[in-house]
Amino acid sequence: MSPPEKIRLRSEAAKLLGVSANATRQEVRRAWRAMVFNAHPDQGEGRACDMEELKLAYRTLVALSDDEARAPKEVDLSRPNLQKATNEIPEEEREKCQKLLEEEGVEGIAPGSLRRQGRNMSYLVQSPLKKGTNHIAVMTGDLTDRRNKKPICIKIDEGIESQDTYELPEDLRDELFPGARRVRFHFDAA
């Protein structure tokens, strides 16, 4: 590749990422991460083709960087391996859920813990699943806007009393938990 081609590639890639053509590797990485976060397909209006353009621009700038050795290095752009995290649901949120159940005049339960791994959510309910209809009150908005979390009551009809786990149907999941890939309720979880 000739020097003019390298200069042209560097300036086009830098323009796409919004950095100067002689930006350091750290500046390029910070700009790339910010742009990728907004262009990701899971984030509102992001598209996969925008992600590919940003990856190519990042690789071009890293390969042509003067910070380290001139030889291009392999950059790992794969998704991180997400760990499971189990957190107690705050007391104030459980109180809001119990208040909702009282307002609706139904007997129900509020989970004590939430286990998350990426966009998979599992609510851990300490009591067993009862025969008949079960009402579970949980907070929504955990994956979208935590400032506007609100309690909702989910009704689980009879017929699943032999199961320890209930998975929310896809249509309800998309409506009540936008952004979630899977929402489960684990009963009799200690």
DAHU-V703689 format. One record per residue. N is the residue number from 1. RES is the residue in one small letter. PHI is phi in whole degrees, 0 to 359 (none if undefined). PSI is psi in degrees with one decimal (* if undefined). Layout:
# DAHU-V703689
n=N res=RES phi=PHI psi=PSI
n=N res=RES phi=PHI psi=PSI
This chain:
# DAHU-V703689
n=1 res=m phi=none psi=131.8
n=2 res=s phi=283 psi=156.9
n=3 res=p phi=304 psi=-41.5
n=4 res=p phi=298 psi=-36.7
n=5 res=e phi=295 psi=-40.8
n=6 res=k phi=298 psi=-42.9
n=7 res=i phi=296 psi=-43.9
n=8 res=r phi=297 psi=-46.6
n=9 res=l phi=300 psi=-44.8
n=10 res=r phi=298 psi=-44.4
n=11 res=s phi=292 psi=-37.9
n=12 res=e phi=294 psi=-43.4
n=13 res=a phi=294 psi=-42.1
n=14 res=a phi=296 psi=-39.9
n=15 res=k phi=297 psi=-41.9
n=16 res=l phi=297 psi=-38.8
n=17 res=l phi=274 psi=-10.2
n=18 res=g phi=77 psi=32.9
n=19 res=v phi=237 psi=168.5
n=20 res=s phi=285 psi=159.3
n=21 res=a phi=294 psi=-21.9
n=22 res=n phi=250 psi=33.6
n=23 res=a phi=292 psi=150.3
n=24 res=t phi=286 psi=166.0
n=25 res=r phi=301 psi=-40.0
n=26 res=q phi=293 psi=-40.7
n=27 res=e phi=296 psi=-40.5
n=28 res=v phi=297 psi=-44.7
n=29 res=r phi=297 psi=-44.2
n=30 res=r phi=299 psi=-45.1
n=31 res=a phi=295 psi=-42.3
n=32 res=w phi=298 psi=-45.5
n=33 res=r phi=298 psi=-41.4
n=34 res=a phi=295 psi=-43.3
n=35 res=m phi=293 psi=-41.4
n=36 res=v phi=295 psi=-38.6
n=37 res=f phi=301 psi=-43.0
n=38 res=n phi=282 psi=-27.1
n=39 res=a phi=267 psi=-2.9
n=40 res=h phi=295 psi=139.2
n=41 res=p phi=300 psi=-25.1
n=42 res=d phi=281 psi=-10.3
n=43 res=q phi=258 psi=95.0
n=44 res=g phi=49 psi=-101.9
n=45 res=e phi=263 psi=11.7
n=46 res=g phi=294 psi=152.0
n=47 res=r phi=228 psi=151.7
n=48 res=a phi=296 psi=-35.9
n=49 res=c phi=293 psi=-33.4
n=50 res=d phi=295 psi=-39.2
n=51 res=m phi=298 psi=-43.3
n=52 res=e phi=296 psi=-40.3
n=53 res=e phi=298 psi=-42.7
n=54 res=l phi=294 psi=-40.1
n=55 res=k phi=299 psi=-44.0
n=56 res=l phi=296 psi=-42.7
n=57 res=a phi=297 psi=-42.8
n=58 res=y phi=298 psi=-48.3
n=59 res=r phi=298 psi=-38.0
n=60 res=t phi=297 psi=-48.4
n=61 res=l phi=294 psi=-38.3
n=62 res=v phi=294 psi=-42.0
n=63 res=a phi=294 psi=-34.7
n=64 res=l phi=265 psi=6.7
n=65 res=s phi=293 psi=143.3
n=66 res=d phi=264 psi=-2.3
n=67 res=d phi=298 psi=-45.5
n=68 res=e phi=242 psi=-157.2
n=69 res=a phi=301 psi=150.6
n=70 res=r phi=289 psi=-17.6
n=71 res=a phi=290 psi=134.5
n=72 res=p phi=293 psi=143.8
n=73 res=k phi=247 psi=150.5
n=74 res=e phi=287 psi=129.2
n=75 res=v phi=250 psi=128.6
n=76 res=d phi=273 psi=108.4
n=77 res=l phi=253 psi=17.7
n=78 res=s phi=286 psi=162.5
n=79 res=r phi=288 psi=144.8
n=80 res=p phi=289 psi=154.6
n=81 res=n phi=279 psi=112.3
n=82 res=l phi=278 psi=134.7
n=83 res=q phi=271 psi=152.8
n=84 res=k phi=285 psi=139.3
n=85 res=a phi=229 psi=126.0
n=86 res=t phi=248 psi=123.7
n=87 res=n phi=234 psi=141.7
n=88 res=e phi=293 psi=139.8
n=89 res=i phi=283 psi=128.7
n=90 res=p phi=304 psi=147.1
n=91 res=e phi=302 psi=-40.8
n=92 res=e phi=296 psi=-35.1
n=93 res=e phi=289 psi=-39.6
n=94 res=r phi=295 psi=-36.8
n=95 res=e phi=295 psi=-40.5
n=96 res=k phi=298 psi=-39.9
n=97 res=c phi=294 psi=-44.2
n=98 res=q phi=297 psi=-39.0
n=99 res=k phi=297 psi=-40.9
n=100 res=l phi=299 psi=-43.6
n=101 res=l phi=299 psi=-41.4
n=102 res=e phi=295 psi=-41.9
n=103 res=e phi=296 psi=-35.7
n=104 res=e phi=278 psi=-9.1
n=105 res=g phi=71 psi=32.3
n=106 res=v phi=238 psi=152.7
n=107 res=e phi=271 psi=126.7
n=108 res=g phi=205 psi=-172.6
n=109 res=i phi=225 psi=157.2
n=110 res=a phi=239 psi=130.0
n=111 res=p phi=299 psi=154.0
n=112 res=g phi=265 psi=-23.8
n=113 res=s phi=219 psi=159.2
n=114 res=l phi=230 psi=123.7
n=115 res=r phi=255 psi=126.1
n=116 res=r phi=234 psi=142.5
n=117 res=q phi=220 psi=102.6
n=118 res=g phi=64 psi=-121.2
n=119 res=r phi=258 psi=12.6
n=120 res=n phi=266 psi=126.6
n=121 res=m phi=239 psi=135.0
n=122 res=s phi=229 psi=118.3
n=123 res=y phi=271 psi=129.8
n=124 res=l phi=259 psi=114.4
n=125 res=v phi=255 psi=126.1
n=126 res=q phi=287 psi=-23.4
n=127 res=s phi=264 psi=157.0
n=128 res=p phi=284 psi=161.9
n=129 res=l phi=288 psi=128.3
n=130 res=k phi=272 psi=158.4
n=131 res=k phi=290 psi=146.4
n=132 res=g phi=93 psi=-150.1
n=133 res=t phi=268 psi=133.8
n=134 res=n phi=246 psi=139.4
n=135 res=h phi=245 psi=129.2
n=136 res=i phi=235 psi=128.0
n=137 res=a phi=254 psi=125.8
n=138 res=v phi=223 psi=165.2
n=139 res=m phi=268 psi=139.0
n=140 res=t phi=254 psi=168.7
n=141 res=g phi=94 psi=7.5
n=142 res=d phi=295 psi=-32.8
n=143 res=l phi=263 psi=-10.2
n=144 res=t phi=249 psi=-75.7
n=145 res=d phi=230 psi=100.3
n=146 res=r phi=294 psi=-20.0
n=147 res=r phi=288 psi=-25.4
n=148 res=n phi=251 psi=34.0
n=149 res=k phi=294 psi=140.4
n=150 res=k phi=217 psi=150.9
n=151 res=p phi=280 psi=145.8
n=152 res=i phi=225 psi=157.7
n=153 res=c phi=248 psi=123.7
n=154 res=i phi=254 psi=129.4
n=155 res=k phi=258 psi=122.1
n=156 res=i phi=251 psi=115.8
n=157 res=d phi=283 psi=163.0
n=158 res=e phi=297 psi=164.5
n=159 res=g phi=109 psi=-8.1
n=160 res=i phi=241 psi=19.8
n=161 res=e phi=298 psi=-16.9
n=162 res=s phi=276 psi=-9.7
n=163 res=q phi=268 psi=147.4
n=164 res=d phi=264 psi=-13.0
n=165 res=t phi=230 psi=136.7
n=166 res=y phi=235 psi=127.8
n=167 res=e phi=256 psi=129.4
n=168 res=l phi=295 psi=131.7
n=169 res=p phi=301 psi=152.5
n=170 res=e phi=303 psi=-43.1
n=171 res=d phi=295 psi=-42.0
n=172 res=l phi=292 psi=-41.0
n=173 res=r phi=302 psi=-46.8
n=174 res=d phi=295 psi=-34.7
n=175 res=e phi=284 psi=-45.6
n=176 res=l phi=269 psi=-28.0
n=177 res=f phi=230 psi=68.8
n=178 res=p phi=300 psi=136.4
n=179 res=g phi=94 psi=-15.2
n=180 res=a phi=280 psi=142.1
n=181 res=r phi=271 psi=-35.6
n=182 res=r phi=207 psi=137.3
n=183 res=v phi=233 psi=121.0
n=184 res=r phi=234 psi=155.8
n=185 res=f phi=237 psi=120.8
n=186 res=h phi=256 psi=118.2
n=187 res=f phi=265 psi=153.0
n=188 res=d phi=59 psi=35.5
n=189 res=a phi=271 psi=120.6
n=190 res=a phi=268 psi=*
